[in-house]
Amino acid sequence: MKSMKPWLPLILTAACAAWFLSTLYPPSDTGFAFNEFAKLPLVFNGRLKPMDSLARNSLLEIREKQTLNTEPWKDWDQNPKIISANEWLIHVMMNPAVADAWPVFRVDNSDLITLLKLPEGNPAQQQDGKHYSWNQIAPSFDLINKENERIQKIESVERSAYERAVVKVFERLMLYEQLKNTLQPQDVPDWKQELADYEALIPAGIASIHAQQAGQKFDQAIFNAFAGNVQLFDEMSQFDAPLVVPPQNSSGNWQRVGTILLNATKGEKISPAIFAYATMADAFKKGDPAAFNAALADYRSSLVPDFSPAMHKARAEVFFNQMQPFYAALVIYVLAGLLAVCSWFNLSETLRRSAVWLVGLAFVIHTTGLIYRMVLEGRPPVTNLYSSAIFIGWGAVVLGLVLEKIHRNGIGAVAAAGMGFITLVIAQNLAVDGDTMEMMRAVLDTNFWLATHVVAVTTGYASTFVAGFLALIYILRGVFTKTLDEATGKSLARMVYGIVCFATLFSFVGTVLGGIWADQSWGRFWGWDPKENGALIIVLWNALILHLRWGGMIRDRGLIVCAIFGNVVTSWSWFGVNMLGIGLHSYGFTDAAFKWLMLFVMSQLGFIILGLLPARMWRSFSARI
């Protein structure tokens, strides 16, 4: 056993690296080429993306997971039927009769469940009480539509939990209808045949309309059939579905199927892409993988060479989705943190080194994902709340590794692993709101001052959180264990002080750069916007800590308590001001985070109370009194 100890860090790191690398290989297609279909490019919500991203993001937004359990009422040991996001999307687009019966919509609010007349949880009736199908909700669609119209007149900050649930479920239903109307009008039994009939009808249909407008004799049957198709395609185009039809050349704009079919009434040619998708849909409904795969291969070939860059970008994003670097890093951070904490109690250098190696591996994966996202987006690392969580975690891990390099006592490793884990969990929850790579407002688009401002100010956020996290370690070890000896306490206090100095510098520089950016983008350097005020408060709080320390008004424990309150200040600036729904920085508004923000603030106040307890009540101090 002793001979294995020197090799333990290498063995654990190699095992985790092998696990991560194994996720890079997607499962092979055994029938329908779902993985190849996932690489097809399209445009939705202002950005080019693959079908894979549309599937994952849509399912995550609707069901809050990237996979679908078609039988959620069953226990996990009863062979649940799990399908991928891509298979689900193909069913929604090409065979909605099957997809409509799957319990994909997550509905948690009991009042909303009652409104929609949905069954409560009962495994015997194949219902888990949380997930419902389109077929179950559709009969009450008018009710939720009317409720949504009423709630839209209420300010978002004043809505009840029930009202927020109504808006969320309504948005999910609308997204689902967008997907159903992407490739064909929803609920059309034989789209390939109807499309062919429509194409053949166009000349006579246009002639009948012109004759009717001129008061001339026309064929009423042809007129009615053509007008019915036009109405159907008009309804289809109103759903703002994803743009899946490429332009005639690479410099044009992508279009919706419904729009092109409507334009055909003006004599414009129907794109071959629509026929290709119709052929795929026909083969998919008939359960013919060979015909589906052949039509898919032909369509992909037609995109070369004009749309080779779009296809390359789509393939790269599919690989990124398959890699899931931030989830992998999150898992490894957890293991590293546990090993580092255990090293405090048995003073094992092997465990400490193992934790540091694992944090290093997770950091490499974290960095890979961060850079990959930047390349895919063509933007700096921070563009929205999701990316800010990724970057803040990355910066915190850097600081933790630096501290561990200097002090070699496991504290830096715990700080790095803990902050990496927490921020990536926050990012995972923010991803539920939709595509994390969508384009921002035009005024927030990339320029030099934006890039430097967001990097500097989020580095300030990360540093302040690291100081606060180190302070939490001080409190936990001091109050509940006997491991906070005098040397360790002094070391932690020095770490907190040094990080606060670092945080003060970057939060100040980031705030000033933000003013320069605001002057160029909005025509004023400072406007007392809530986000600007939050950034300024962070600067002032960090500066106050330093002045209190320099003036001798606080010592080690006072520094620790002030650093913990820095977590409250920074969390409010990072998330809280966005929830006000006002100001030029309200682009990151999210309701779901409010409860967690309040719980976090209460927890930090609880730690502050612990920090203010008399020394005799601290286990580490009582032994020295």
C-alpha atoms as one frame of an Amber mdcrd trajectory, in Angstrom:
protein
   0.000   0.000   0.000   2.839   2.344   0.856   4.402   1.785  -2.541   1.208
   2.992  -4.206   1.067   6.305  -2.344   3.520   8.189  -4.561   1.581   7.012
  -7.590  -1.903   7.796  -6.245  -2.096  11.373  -7.656  -1.062  10.138 -11.090
  -3.467   7.160 -11.015  -6.467   9.285  -9.969  -5.685  12.000 -12.500  -5.183
   9.492 -15.309  -8.480   7.754 -14.448 -10.405  11.062 -14.490  -8.703  12.111
 -17.731  -9.633   8.782 -19.331 -13.243   9.233 -18.216 -13.351  12.700 -19.761
 -11.766  11.553 -23.018 -14.261   8.702 -23.281 -17.096  11.258 -23.499 -15.627
  12.733 -26.691 -16.789   9.798 -28.791 -20.514   9.959 -29.592 -22.505   6.720
 -29.781 -22.623   5.362 -33.309 -25.847   5.422 -35.307 -27.282   1.943 -35.689
 -30.405   2.888 -37.644 -31.481   6.427 -38.383 -28.488   8.773 -38.632 -29.510
  10.964 -35.682 -25.914  12.087 -35.067 -25.469  13.209 -38.662 -28.827  14.998
 -38.646 -27.664  16.795 -35.473 -24.829  18.422 -37.447 -27.125  20.201 -39.941
 -26.831  24.003 -39.663 -29.729  26.395 -39.095 -30.360  29.877 -37.720 -32.495
  30.502 -34.640 -32.743  33.535 -32.365 -30.113  35.368 -34.332 -27.310  32.842
 -34.456 -26.096  29.995 -36.618 -26.172  26.708 -34.729 -26.503  22.970 -35.374
 -29.668  20.940 -34.937 -27.930  19.391 -31.926 -27.854  22.721 -30.053 -31.453
  23.453 -30.990 -32.468  20.038 -29.636 -30.466  20.239 -26.408 -31.391  23.828
 -25.586 -35.064  23.350 -26.425 -35.414  20.179 -24.377 -33.504  21.788 -21.502
 -35.841  24.772 -21.605 -38.993  22.640 -21.818 -38.072  19.725 -19.551 -35.015
  21.123 -17.696 -32.931  18.156 -18.863 -31.086  17.315 -22.065 -32.551  13.838
 -22.301 -36.139  12.618 -22.292 -37.523   9.836 -20.156 -40.669   8.774 -21.983
 -41.841   6.866 -18.894 -40.919   9.100 -15.905 -43.420   7.393 -13.601 -41.233
   4.264 -13.531 -38.432   3.739 -11.033 -34.918   3.933 -12.404 -34.404   0.206
 -11.833 -37.314  -0.637 -14.150 -35.525   0.085 -17.441 -36.708   3.655 -18.076
 -36.987   4.595 -21.743 -34.435   7.367 -22.225 -34.008   9.000 -25.634 -31.592
  11.695 -26.747 -32.493  15.303 -27.427 -31.824  14.787 -31.145 -34.176  11.833
 -31.427 -36.840  13.834 -29.573 -36.405  16.820 -31.908 -36.704  14.679 -35.042
 -39.956  13.242 -33.726 -41.296  16.723 -32.925 -40.411  18.025 -36.390 -41.207
  14.969 -38.513 -43.560  12.747 -36.555 -45.311  14.950 -33.965 -48.128  12.443
 -33.454 -45.640  10.348 -31.450 -43.870  13.268 -29.763 -47.171  14.820 -28.641
 -47.807  11.804 -26.411 -44.455  12.030 -24.587 -44.496  13.664 -21.115 -41.966
  16.351 -21.924 -43.431  19.503 -20.291 -42.359  20.036 -16.692 -45.141  21.601
 -14.592 -44.369  21.983 -10.876 -46.981  24.468  -9.679 -50.020  22.727  -8.141
 -52.370  25.630  -8.921 -51.354  25.530 -12.565 -51.827  21.759 -12.661 -55.363
  22.319 -11.375 -56.033  25.070 -13.938 -54.951  22.837 -16.793 -56.979  19.907
 -15.413 -53.891  17.703 -15.378 -53.764  14.456 -13.399 -51.814  14.324 -10.159
 -48.944  11.937  -9.603 -50.010   8.299  -9.717 -47.614   5.635 -11.064 -50.521
   3.230 -11.528 -52.012   5.724 -13.998 -48.612   6.330 -15.639 -48.243   9.858
 -14.243 -45.440  11.198 -12.079 -47.151  14.530 -11.291 -44.387  16.668 -12.824
 -44.190  15.860 -16.526 -47.051  16.121 -18.987 -47.498  15.655 -22.708 -48.738
  18.063 -25.343 -51.858  15.925 -25.686 -52.627  16.403 -21.984 -52.111  20.185
 -21.982 -53.537  21.105 -25.414 -57.233  20.862 -24.393 -56.618  23.673 -21.858
 -54.453  25.798 -24.153 -57.040  28.606 -24.345 -57.107  28.832 -20.536 -53.358
  29.227 -20.189 -53.298  31.638 -23.138 -55.844  33.916 -21.433 -53.967  33.695
 -18.140 -50.717  34.586 -19.882 -52.325  37.644 -21.508 -53.516  38.805 -18.090
 -50.153  38.229 -16.432 -48.212  40.059 -19.146 -49.852  43.271 -17.894 -48.263
  42.745 -14.461 -44.686  43.824 -13.726 -42.450  40.766 -13.573 -41.188  41.584
 -10.064 -44.790  41.665  -8.778 -45.855  38.264 -10.144 -46.720  35.412  -7.814
 -45.179  31.945  -8.030 -48.290  30.742  -9.853 -48.130  33.606 -12.365 -44.454
  32.983 -13.048 -45.232  29.306 -13.600 -47.974  30.197 -16.091 -45.613  32.398
 -18.110 -42.881  29.759 -18.070 -45.146  26.917 -19.211 -46.751  29.117 -21.876
 -43.315  29.981 -23.258 -42.478  26.271 -23.332 -45.676  25.511 -25.234 -44.912
  28.229 -27.780 -41.374  26.913 -28.259 -42.781  23.441 -28.829 -45.161  24.795
 -31.492 -42.271  26.606 -33.162 -40.412  23.310 -33.430 -43.490  21.473 -34.737
 -43.831  24.067 -37.511 -40.160  24.149 -38.478 -40.108  21.628 -41.340 -43.797
  21.178 -42.061 -47.182  22.489 -40.902 -48.086  20.797 -37.640 -50.372  17.790
 -37.762 -50.066  17.268 -41.544 -50.448  13.501 -42.138 -48.416  13.183 -45.377
 -46.235  16.232 -45.870 -44.201  14.919 -48.795 -47.347  14.272 -50.855 -48.998
  17.553 -49.856 -45.855  19.480 -50.754 -45.749  17.836 -54.183 -49.450  18.569
 -54.709 -48.916  22.198 -53.704 -46.015  22.636 -56.122 -48.115  21.224 -58.967
 -51.038  23.468 -57.982 -49.075  26.751 -57.907 -49.479  27.853 -61.576 -53.209
  27.147 -61.672 -53.670  28.535 -58.175 -51.976  31.842 -59.004 -54.015  32.082
 -62.210 -57.258  31.505 -60.267 -56.397  34.248 -57.793 -55.605  36.714 -60.583
 -58.858  35.789 -62.331 -60.866  36.211 -59.122 -59.302  39.635 -58.504 -60.076
  40.686 -62.100 -63.663  39.472 -61.873 -63.073  36.788 -64.483 -64.235  33.173
 -64.509 -62.034  30.768 -62.501 -62.050  27.218 -61.170 -63.532  27.430 -57.676
 -62.086  24.073 -56.569 -58.542  25.079 -57.519 -59.021  28.486 -55.901 -60.259
  26.952 -52.644 -57.478  24.363 -52.531 -54.808  26.968 -53.220 -56.256  29.465
 -50.728 -56.371  26.713 -48.093 -52.675  26.006 -48.598 -51.820  29.706 -48.402
 -53.716  30.040 -45.133 -51.988  26.940 -43.746 -48.529  28.249 -44.632 -49.361
  31.697 -43.301 -50.264  30.164 -39.938 -47.059  28.139 -40.080 -44.915  31.219
 -40.734 -46.421  33.112 -37.789 -44.748  30.814 -35.262 -41.273  32.312 -35.940
 -39.829  28.830 -36.280 -36.086  28.189 -36.774 -34.662  29.176 -40.162 -33.602
  25.869 -41.711 -33.562  26.766 -45.419 -30.187  28.059 -46.645 -30.098  31.009
 -49.035 -29.279  30.616 -52.708 -25.707  31.709 -51.953 -23.576  32.001 -48.839
 -24.070  35.771 -48.608 -27.878  35.592 -48.382 -30.155  35.134 -45.394 -31.512
  31.856 -44.084 -35.304  31.534 -44.298 -38.221  29.681 -42.743 -40.042  26.939
 -44.596 -43.375  28.735 -44.166 -42.019  31.989 -45.589 -40.662  30.313 -48.724
 -43.905  28.434 -49.321 -45.834  31.704 -49.072 -43.402  33.413 -51.456 -44.094
  30.636 -53.941 -47.490  32.288 -54.521 -45.517  35.169 -56.067 -43.773  32.877
 -58.503 -40.624  32.242 -56.432 -39.101  28.770 -56.642 -39.437  26.391 -53.682
 -36.021  25.593 -52.229 -34.719  22.036 -52.764 -33.955  21.953 -49.033 -37.675
  21.830 -48.266 -38.112  18.786 -50.504 -35.066  17.164 -48.895 -36.526  17.590
 -45.413 -39.910  16.353 -46.652 -38.258  13.208 -48.014 -36.523  12.646 -44.664
 -39.805  13.136 -42.812 -41.604  10.674 -45.068 -38.898   8.046 -44.576 -38.828
   8.638 -40.820 -42.592   8.186 -40.478 -42.418   4.983 -42.499 -39.552   3.660
 -40.372 -37.162   3.458 -43.329 -33.617   4.273 -42.089 -31.990   3.663 -45.475
 -34.210   6.194 -47.260 -33.836   8.702 -44.412 -30.043   8.410 -44.348 -29.809
   8.657 -48.145 -31.929  11.829 -48.234 -29.863  13.264 -45.382 -26.582  12.491
 -47.179 -27.866  14.075 -50.398 -28.915  17.225 -48.557 -25.560  17.502 -46.773
 -23.781  17.128 -50.118 -25.888  19.938 -51.579 -24.546  22.322 -48.923 -20.971
  21.878 -50.169 -19.071  24.047 -50.967 -21.208  27.190 -50.510 -22.073  26.420
 -46.901 -18.964  24.532 -45.861 -18.059  27.194 -43.232 -21.537  26.908 -41.698
 -21.272  23.122 -41.643 -17.810  23.295 -40.095 -19.076  25.601 -37.343 -22.052
  23.314 -36.757 -19.799  20.254 -36.448 -17.507  22.112 -34.043 -20.447  23.066
 -31.837 -21.781  19.514 -31.862 -18.375  18.323 -30.646 -18.451  20.965 -27.896
 -21.932  19.837 -26.850 -20.775  16.240 -26.769 -17.656  17.142 -24.784 -19.585
  18.998 -22.015 -16.336  20.346 -20.527 -17.962  22.319 -17.722 -19.933  19.341
 -16.445 -16.795  17.185 -16.525 -14.807  19.871 -14.694 -17.597  20.188 -12.112
 -17.451  16.463 -11.309 -13.667  16.478 -10.951 -13.759  19.609  -8.764 -16.029
  17.725  -6.346 -13.597  14.800  -6.059 -10.630  17.138  -5.675 -12.351  19.159
  -2.958 -13.219  16.059  -0.955  -9.623  14.822  -1.094  -8.270  18.233  -0.077
 -10.621  18.462   2.917  -9.708  14.928   4.004  -6.022  15.897   3.883  -6.615
  18.418   6.682  -7.752  15.761   9.134  -5.121  13.078   8.574  -2.388  15.498
   7.410  -1.831  13.338   4.347   0.497  14.920   1.829  -0.533  12.256  -0.706
  -4.186  13.293  -0.512  -3.228  16.960  -0.802  -1.126  16.310  -3.884  -3.878
  14.169  -5.384  -6.341  17.028  -4.866  -3.990  19.527  -6.481  -3.431  17.275
  -9.508  -7.173  16.796  -9.937  -7.834  20.525  -9.620  -5.174  21.029 -12.290
  -6.905  18.529 -14.594 -10.306  20.122 -14.003  -8.767  23.537 -14.644  -7.358
  22.361 -17.994 -10.802  21.045 -18.994 -12.440  24.241 -17.698  -9.991  26.354
 -19.711 -10.516  24.247 -22.824 -14.267  24.797 -22.603 -13.844  28.525 -21.983
 -11.561  29.024 -24.989 -13.733  26.783 -27.193 -16.790  28.911 -26.350 -14.885
  32.100 -27.145 -13.875  30.748 -30.555 -17.409  29.549 -31.342 -18.944  32.879
 -30.305 -16.165  35.085 -31.656 -16.494  37.175 -28.496 -14.704  37.801 -25.191
 -15.204  35.280 -22.362 -18.080  37.161 -20.649 -21.209  38.037 -22.646 -24.086
  37.095 -20.289 -24.786  35.743 -16.808 -24.004  32.161 -17.841 -20.596  32.997
 -19.262 -19.850  35.254 -16.279 -20.330  32.259 -13.964 -17.969  30.203 -16.116
 -15.324  32.929 -16.112 -15.657  33.829 -12.430 -15.162  30.174 -11.562 -12.147
  29.977 -13.851 -10.555  33.056 -12.258 -11.241  31.729  -8.765  -9.540  28.434
  -9.601  -6.475  30.324 -10.840  -6.252  32.231  -7.566  -6.757  29.041  -5.552
  -3.969  27.251  -7.411  -1.640  30.223  -6.861  -2.394  30.151  -3.131  -1.787
  26.407  -3.011   1.505  26.828  -4.854   2.636  29.341  -2.237   1.327  27.782
   0.994   1.006  24.043   0.158  -1.499  23.365   2.954  -4.594  22.267   1.003
  -6.466  25.513   1.605  -5.864  26.820  -1.885  -6.941  23.471  -3.351 -10.202
  23.533  -1.374 -10.841  27.140  -2.410 -10.164  26.333  -6.074 -12.290  23.167
  -6.078 -15.086  24.758  -4.051 -15.349  27.911  -6.124 -15.034  25.956  -9.367
 -17.833  23.637  -8.306 -20.180  26.360  -7.019 -19.847  28.624 -10.054 -20.301
  25.755 -12.510 -23.427  24.630 -10.646 -24.735  28.194 -10.995 -23.927  28.069
 -14.718 -25.734  24.722 -15.097 -28.880  26.245 -13.590 -28.638  29.387 -15.722
 -28.472  27.211 -18.860 -32.086  26.133 -18.248 -33.255  29.563 -19.459 -32.213
  28.809 -23.049 -29.312  29.021 -25.471 -26.241  30.301 -23.613 -24.523  31.456
 -26.825 -27.277  33.641 -28.257 -26.411  37.105 -29.514 -26.708  39.938 -27.020
 -28.265  43.330 -27.540 -26.567  45.334 -30.258 -25.266  47.896 -27.755 -23.571
  45.089 -25.829 -21.834  43.622 -28.861 -18.109  43.149 -28.941 -15.713  46.078
 -28.814 -12.378  46.698 -27.112 -13.770  48.421 -24.021 -16.425  45.761 -23.494
 -13.817  43.006 -23.656 -11.490  44.698 -21.179 -14.296  45.870 -18.888 -16.034
  42.530 -18.452 -12.774  40.623 -18.001 -11.498  43.064 -15.367 -14.739  43.459
 -13.439 -15.508  39.717 -13.367 -11.935  39.095 -12.191 -12.795  41.487  -9.365
 -15.954  39.468  -8.657 -13.967  36.225  -8.663 -11.314  37.624  -6.320 -13.863
  38.940  -3.836 -15.625  35.574  -3.805 -12.314  33.756  -3.255 -11.556  36.000
  -0.269 -15.017  35.253   1.093 -14.614  31.514   0.492 -11.302  31.489   2.348
 -13.035  33.312   5.191 -15.694  30.583   5.273 -12.940  27.973   5.594 -11.524
  29.955   8.515 -14.907  30.002  10.279 -15.742  26.344   9.625 -12.367  25.015
  10.711 -12.180  27.347  13.687 -15.683  26.838  15.101 -16.305  23.156  14.354
 -12.836  21.519  14.304  -9.510  21.710  16.105  -7.523  21.966  12.856  -7.249
  25.784  12.826  -4.008  26.154  14.744  -2.375  29.535  15.151  -0.108  29.152
  12.107  -2.978  28.049   9.869  -5.157  30.916  11.097  -2.448  33.473  10.354
  -1.871  31.916   6.936  -5.574  32.104   6.068  -5.781  35.723   7.214  -2.794
  36.632   5.024  -4.448  34.880   2.063  -7.687  36.814   2.592  -5.845  40.111
   2.899  -3.806  39.517  -0.253  -6.861  38.486  -2.273  -8.823  41.540  -1.073
  -5.994  43.782  -2.317  -6.137  42.010  -5.670  -9.944  42.270  -5.767  -9.870
  45.994  -4.993  -7.518  46.681  -7.896  -9.464  44.707 -10.503 -12.933  45.784
  -9.379 -11.808  49.432  -9.528 -10.127  49.100 -12.926 -13.102  47.131 -14.284
 -15.543  49.800 -13.093 -13.541  52.606 -14.701 -13.280  50.671 -17.978 -17.030
  50.122 -17.793 -17.514  53.867 -17.601 -15.388  54.363 -20.716 -17.421  51.708
 -22.523 -20.681  53.326 -21.373 -19.480  56.689 -22.628 -18.860  55.227 -26.094
 -22.020  53.066 -26.187 -24.567  55.187 -24.333 -23.056  58.667 -24.425 -22.434
  59.023 -20.681 -19.649  57.845 -18.386 -21.849  57.243 -15.349 -25.626  57.131
 -14.997 -26.244  55.577 -11.540 -27.586  52.449 -13.200 -28.224  49.651 -10.626
 -25.450  47.516 -12.111 -23.037  50.437 -12.036 -23.959  51.121  -8.422 -23.388
  47.474  -7.559 -19.916  47.499  -9.101 -19.079  50.703  -7.221 -20.249  49.202
  -3.919 -17.871  46.261  -4.405 -14.977  48.683  -4.900 -15.966  50.688  -1.832
 -16.452  47.608   0.351 -13.065  46.132  -0.558 -11.431  49.520  -0.012 -13.191
  49.808   3.371 -11.812  46.398   4.436  -8.295  47.511   3.580  -8.659  50.820
   5.442 -10.053  49.067   8.514  -7.107  46.680   8.442  -4.520  49.377   7.896
  -6.035  51.507  10.659  -5.916  48.655  13.148  -9.694  48.710  13.668 -10.007
  45.021  12.705  -7.660  42.107  13.216  -7.763  38.599  11.827 -11.309  37.668
  12.825 -12.639  41.084  11.863 -11.010  40.736   8.463 -12.626  37.325   8.068
 -16.104  38.592   8.946 -15.782  41.549   6.557 -14.635  39.229   3.754 -17.720
  37.035   4.240 -19.983  40.081   3.940 -18.118  40.757   0.677 -19.848  37.623
  -0.638 -23.210  39.280   0.030 -22.169  42.527  -1.654 -20.769  40.757  -4.715
 -23.687  38.359  -5.118 -26.094  41.295  -5.093 -24.064  43.138  -7.717 -23.725
  40.009  -9.839 -27.333  38.745  -9.642 -29.488  40.954  -7.454 -29.514  44.133
  -9.518 -30.523  42.141 -12.603 -33.678  41.021 -10.807 -34.851  44.608 -10.441
 -35.768  44.502 -14.122 -34.691  48.113 -14.596 -31.679  49.875 -16.025 -29.537
  49.303 -19.075 -27.976  46.170 -17.569 -31.193  44.224 -16.976 -30.406  41.856
 -19.879 -29.562  39.108 -17.394 -32.935  39.187 -15.581 -33.994  35.900 -14.070
 -36.759  35.122 -11.569 -35.639  31.641 -10.600 -32.418  32.867  -9.000 -34.147
  35.119  -6.456 -34.908  32.322  -3.967 -31.373  30.980  -4.172 -29.889  34.457
  -3.826 -31.872  35.043  -0.642 -30.838  31.651   0.746 -27.210  32.429  -0.048
 -27.405  35.821   1.677 -29.000  34.251   4.760 -26.287  31.589   4.874 -23.560
  34.231   4.756 -25.226  36.181   7.566 -25.279  32.933   9.539 -21.528  32.505
   9.024 -20.985  36.097  10.127 -22.831  35.346  13.365 -20.590  32.313  13.881
 -17.552  34.499  13.267 -18.646  36.913  15.980 -18.997  34.201  18.647 -16.610
  34.520  21.613 -13.308  32.712  21.188 -14.154  30.249  23.959 -16.970  28.881
  21.748 -14.541  28.073  18.914 -13.195  24.519  19.178  -9.838  25.529  17.748
  -9.468  28.508  20.116 -10.884  26.916  23.272  -7.973  24.494  23.405  -5.540
  27.446  23.495  -7.419  29.537  26.094
